[in-house]
């Protein structure tokens, strides 16, 4: 089986932490995997990730027609595209067919809109059957979470560094995700648990306008500003991960839900309360939390969100003492089991090929 992976994210990029889970474990006796890069990222991790594939095809600087012919000449059985409509993508190459089967996976959480992409790889929580009409691709659902994470390095030891007896909640994702919908969910929970405080961490919290947007919205909804604090960018991934020891519970965002931030929080022994929305992008966290076997941490409404936060916060001492136990459970789960993910993907690829031959 020959598989081409067209990806603009090879290197120190979150997509690589998920792609690595497959590249580290695929059956090299039965499968050849070629990484195709539209732009070679010269950064930590690029060379190591590329070395796990059978070959590298660098199409940087090539025009559309020549690059397309190069892809066709490789005789892939399946061509997987990871970038969607994000930066440096080369979707135009596969807007005409370059392989018998073309798929999207990992990096873009909606339909690409291209009829030449046959499948989008997902799971039953991420794209339920009632969403199928929203995709030009056919969702190909695997029977486990659609992702497994291979972190940059071993996460630091989880422990509680909380300075208060009261519950501390946190959100360490992009502040661009903290829209009014999210703040409405958060304010309902903060009103329900008046002792709780909230820590928000992102590189953009250094900007006063960013902080004020969030604080003013929460204040309009009955949450005083003294209950909210901000953490700036940290220099290393390890330092960022250690900041999770300051919080007891992680809060999701909507309609663009947590993905990498969900894996990060859970791997540091911090429960994540997931908001399940009505799009693929709004259900990533629900897929991850369900994959951990914690469906009780998933909500569909603001009222449910507040109830779950209140219930978890009532046992804050147990959450803090149990961080290492949850961390060990998470790291041993499907969420970090690249080998199990690879077995499911290899089965899916064989079935795709068989169905097209049939």
QUIFENDA-V865753 format. One record per residue. N is the residue number from 1. RES is the residue in three letters. OMEGA is omega in whole degrees, 0 to 359 (* if undefined). D_FIRST is the distance of its C-alpha to the first C-alpha in Angstrom with 2 decimals. Layout:
n = (N;N)
res = (RES;RES)
omega = (OMEGA;OMEGA)
d_first = (D_FIRST;D_FIRST)
This chain:
n = (1;2;3;4;5;6;7;8;9;10;11;12;13;14;15;16;17;18;19;20;21;22;23;24;25;26;27;28;29;30;31;32;33;34;35;36;37;38;39;40;41;42;43;44;45;46;47;48;49;50;51;52;53;54;55;56;57;58;59;60;61;62;63;64;65;66;67;68;69;70;71;72;73;74;75;76;77;78;79;80;81;82;83;84;85;86;87;88;89;90;91;92;93;94;95;96;97;98;99;100;101;102;103;104;105;106;107;108;109;110;111;112;113;114;115;116;117;118;119;120;121;122;123;124;125;126;127;128;129;130;131;132;133;134;135;136;137;138;139;140;141;142;143;144;145;146;147;148;149;150;151;152;153;154;155;156;157;158;159;160;161;162;163;164;165;166;167;168;169;170;171;172;173;174;175;176;177;178;179;180;181;182;183;184;185;186;187;188;189;190;191;192;193;194;195;196;197;198;199;200;201;202;203;204;205;206;207;208;209;210;211;212;213;214;215;216;217;218;219;220;221;222;223;224;225;226;227;228;229;230;231;232;233;234;235;236;237;238;239;240;241;242;243;244;245;246;247;248;249;250;251;252;253;254;255;256;257;258;259;260;261;262;263;264;265;266;267;268;269;270;271;272;273;274;275;276;277;278;279;280;281;282;283;284;285;286;287;288;289;290;291;292;293;294;295;296;297;298;299;300;301;302;303;304;305;306;307;308;309;310;311;312;313;314;315;316;317;318;319;320;321;322;323;324;325;326;327;328;329;330;331;332;333;334;335;336;337;338;339;340;341;342;343;344;345;346;347;348;349;350;351;352;353;354;355;356;357;358)
res = (UNK;UNK;UNK;UNK;UNK;UNK;UNK;UNK;UNK;UNK;UNK;UNK;UNK;UNK;UNK;UNK;UNK;UNK;UNK;UNK;UNK;UNK;UNK;UNK;UNK;UNK;UNK;UNK;UNK;UNK;UNK;UNK;UNK;UNK;UNK;UNK;UNK;UNK;UNK;UNK;UNK;UNK;UNK;UNK;UNK;UNK;UNK;UNK;UNK;UNK;UNK;UNK;UNK;UNK;UNK;UNK;UNK;UNK;UNK;UNK;UNK;UNK;UNK;UNK;UNK;UNK;UNK;UNK;UNK;UNK;UNK;UNK;UNK;UNK;UNK;UNK;UNK;UNK;UNK;UNK;UNK;UNK;UNK;UNK;UNK;UNK;UNK;UNK;UNK;UNK;UNK;UNK;UNK;UNK;UNK;UNK;UNK;UNK;UNK;UNK;UNK;UNK;UNK;UNK;UNK;UNK;UNK;UNK;UNK;UNK;UNK;UNK;UNK;UNK;UNK;UNK;UNK;UNK;UNK;UNK;UNK;UNK;UNK;UNK;UNK;UNK;UNK;UNK;UNK;UNK;UNK;UNK;UNK;UNK;UNK;UNK;UNK;UNK;UNK;UNK;UNK;UNK;UNK;UNK;UNK;UNK;UNK;UNK;UNK;UNK;UNK;UNK;UNK;UNK;UNK;UNK;UNK;UNK;UNK;UNK;UNK;UNK;UNK;UNK;UNK;UNK;UNK;UNK;UNK;UNK;UNK;UNK;UNK;UNK;UNK;UNK;UNK;UNK;UNK;UNK;UNK;UNK;UNK;UNK;UNK;UNK;UNK;UNK;UNK;UNK;UNK;UNK;UNK;UNK;UNK;UNK;UNK;UNK;UNK;UNK;UNK;UNK;UNK;UNK;UNK;UNK;UNK;UNK;UNK;UNK;UNK;UNK;UNK;UNK;UNK;UNK;UNK;UNK;UNK;UNK;UNK;UNK;UNK;UNK;UNK;UNK;UNK;UNK;UNK;UNK;UNK;UNK;UNK;UNK;UNK;UNK;UNK;UNK;UNK;UNK;UNK;UNK;UNK;UNK;UNK;UNK;UNK;UNK;UNK;UNK;UNK;UNK;UNK;UNK;UNK;UNK;UNK;UNK;UNK;UNK;UNK;UNK;UNK;UNK;UNK;UNK;UNK;UNK;UNK;UNK;UNK;UNK;UNK;UNK;UNK;UNK;UNK;UNK;UNK;UNK;UNK;UNK;UNK;UNK;UNK;UNK;UNK;UNK;UNK;UNK;UNK;UNK;UNK;UNK;UNK;UNK;UNK;UNK;UNK;UNK;UNK;UNK;UNK;UNK;UNK;UNK;UNK;UNK;UNK;UNK;UNK;UNK;UNK;UNK;UNK;UNK;UNK;UNK;UNK;UNK;UNK;UNK;UNK;UNK;UNK;UNK;UNK;UNK;UNK;UNK;UNK;UNK;UNK;UNK;UNK;UNK;UNK;UNK;UNK;UNK;UNK;UNK;UNK;UNK;UNK;UNK;UNK;UNK;UNK;UNK;UNK;UNK;UNK;UNK;UNK;UNK;UNK;UNK)
omega = (177;182;172;178;179;188;175;188;182;182;181;184;185;178;180;179;176;178;179;181;176;184;180;191;185;184;185;177;184;188;168;180;178;176;180;183;175;177;184;180;179;183;183;175;184;185;182;181;179;182;181;177;178;183;174;172;181;181;179;178;180;175;185;185;180;179;180;178;175;179;180;182;183;176;177;168;181;174;182;180;187;192;182;182;178;187;175;180;176;179;181;179;185;170;164;191;177;178;181;180;179;185;165;180;167;205;183;195;177;176;173;182;182;179;178;172;188;188;166;186;187;171;188;177;184;178;175;186;181;177;190;183;179;185;169;175;170;176;175;188;173;187;176;175;186;179;163;185;168;188;181;176;180;178;176;182;177;177;179;175;181;182;183;175;181;181;178;178;183;172;185;179;180;180;176;178;185;179;182;178;180;182;176;176;184;182;179;179;180;175;181;180;189;181;185;173;186;176;179;182;176;180;183;178;175;182;181;181;179;181;183;177;182;183;182;178;179;180;177;182;171;180;182;186;182;180;184;176;185;175;180;175;175;191;185;177;180;178;178;181;180;178;177;178;179;185;181;184;177;180;179;174;179;8;174;192;182;173;176;180;176;177;181;183;182;180;175;175;181;177;176;174;188;175;182;183;189;172;177;182;182;185;180;182;179;177;182;182;176;178;175;182;181;181;179;177;181;178;177;183;177;181;178;178;181;180;181;178;179;180;179;183;179;177;187;179;179;177;183;181;183;184;182;177;178;178;180;179;181;184;178;185;176;184;181;181;181;180;179;177;182;177;178;180;180;176;179;181;178;180;176;181;180;181;178;176;180;*)
d_first = (0.00;3.81;6.48;10.09;13.00;16.29;19.07;22.76;23.37;21.94;24.96;27.88;26.93;26.56;23.10;21.99;23.49;21.13;17.98;18.85;18.55;14.76;14.45;16.78;15.07;11.26;10.08;9.90;9.69;6.40;4.76;6.19;8.45;11.09;14.32;16.37;20.05;22.75;25.37;25.09;27.06;29.21;29.89;29.47;25.97;24.14;23.65;22.76;20.05;18.55;18.69;16.28;13.38;11.89;13.89;16.38;17.16;20.75;21.98;25.30;28.12;26.15;27.48;25.61;25.18;24.12;21.65;20.19;19.91;18.21;15.47;15.20;15.19;12.00;10.00;7.85;6.33;8.21;11.15;13.12;16.79;19.05;22.48;23.73;27.32;28.05;29.18;27.35;24.72;23.28;22.88;24.56;21.52;19.49;22.67;21.53;18.04;15.62;12.36;12.25;11.99;13.90;15.04;17.80;17.98;20.73;23.17;25.06;26.69;27.40;26.07;25.05;26.80;24.16;23.40;20.29;18.70;17.60;17.46;19.16;18.00;21.19;23.13;26.13;28.73;27.31;27.00;29.08;28.92;32.17;30.52;28.01;30.40;30.39;26.78;25.45;21.97;21.33;21.37;18.52;20.39;19.22;21.94;22.90;23.80;21.16;21.63;22.21;24.17;24.00;27.48;28.62;30.58;32.20;34.44;38.16;40.19;41.22;44.97;47.55;49.42;51.14;54.74;55.99;56.42;55.33;51.65;49.67;46.83;44.37;41.91;39.94;37.71;38.33;41.86;40.61;39.23;42.75;44.01;46.96;44.88;43.87;47.42;48.78;46.65;47.64;51.32;51.50;50.31;52.54;55.52;54.72;54.64;57.42;57.10;53.46;52.61;49.54;47.81;45.62;43.57;41.97;42.52;44.39;47.03;49.10;50.12;53.24;52.24;49.03;51.02;53.78;51.52;50.24;53.63;55.57;53.22;53.45;57.21;57.62;55.96;58.29;56.51;58.63;57.16;58.25;55.60;52.76;51.84;49.27;47.30;46.19;43.03;42.42;41.44;38.60;35.93;37.77;41.04;39.48;38.16;41.59;43.21;41.73;44.30;46.96;45.86;45.82;43.70;41.20;41.67;38.98;39.21;38.91;37.65;35.15;34.47;33.56;30.03;30.00;33.72;33.18;30.88;33.46;36.44;35.07;33.88;37.52;38.92;40.08;39.73;38.45;40.10;37.51;38.56;36.47;36.70;35.81;32.83;29.37;30.79;33.69;31.74;29.53;32.23;32.70;29.05;29.39;32.76;31.80;28.78;31.39;33.38;36.26;36.63;40.35;39.65;38.40;40.99;41.22;44.68;46.98;49.20;46.41;45.32;48.91;49.25;46.13;47.25;50.72;49.57;47.37;50.10;52.71;51.02;50.50;51.86;49.29;46.47;47.67;48.12;44.78;42.59;41.15;40.52;38.56;36.69;35.63;34.63;32.50;30.75;29.94;28.68;25.36;26.17;25.42;22.92;19.68;18.23;19.07;17.68;14.27;14.30;15.28;12.71;9.75;11.74;12.32;8.82;8.36;11.87;11.54;9.22;11.67;14.59;13.93;13.56;16.63)
